[in-house]
């Protein structure tokens, strides 16, 4: 009787947590107007495919709940509307194949405005998606935007600052501008700074009431893959998901089993 009463009290004290996702959704914007797109296309596609294959098959909580992919040529184009990543790799792989098939001449005009338009369109699509799924009880309400470009990240930030002043950024957690640098154009000290997001020496630029994270990375599969794998970091660790109930005195020195030498 006492054991049953104790179990019942334990269940009331530690109720099962509500299942929800605190991970941000992701918008990836790829600027393909660079002359170096020929090389970047292949390494980016491979790094993205490797990371999303892992994200879609990981057991446990979803690390990348939703993903949307834009490319910027002479104007923005959405290759992948918001799509659930977990157990949905076939659709994502089809999108990456489409990315690989883009022209590689690198002859597109510079698309600064196209990147800003992609940001605006992505935020609008996320707002509509969130409004639609709220009926089903979805609690995910934030999004992060990653912009990959081979053009000057400083110029990109200026464009964002100028064009996004009147845009609703409530759901936006962070914008990350990644300047992809070819090794041939890197100085020795620059190579050391081409690190994944949390290790980079680049800083944050505060505009629009939020921080824009400016990074540089090297134009190869390993560097880009390390960048994308930061998406898999747990963003919900401020919540408790596990309770360990240990019996009192159960592991005292007198009762602990001894292993013979």
Number of C-alpha atoms within 10 A of each C-alpha: 6 7 8 9 10 11 12 11 11 12 11 10 9 10 8 11 10 7 9 13 18 20 23 25 26 22 25 21 26 24 24 30 23 20 17 18 22 16 14 24 19 16 20 24 20 18 21 20 19 15 19 24 19 16 22 20 14 14 10 6 14 21 25 23 20 20 20 22 24 23 24 24 23 18 17 21 17 16 16 19 17 19 17 18 24 20 13 15 18 12 14 23 16 13 18 19 13 13 20 17 11 14 14 19 13 16 15 17 13 19 21 22 17 19 27 23 19 24 24 17 16 24 22 15 15 23 18 12 14 17 13 11 12 13 8 8 8 13 13 18 20 19 23 19 23 19 23 24 26 22 20 13 19 13 11 22 21 12 15 22 15 13 14 16 12 8 12 12 18 11 16 18 16 17 21 19 23 25 22 23 22 16 15 7 9 13 9 9 8 16 16 13 16 24 20 21 21 10 10 15 15 15 11 14 13 11 15 15 8 14 15 21 18 22 25 25 26 23 22 19 18 15 19 26 21 16 20 18 19 14 20 16 11 15 13 14 9 7 9 8 11 9 8 5 7 8 7 7 10 10 11 9 9 9 9 10 9 8 5 4 3
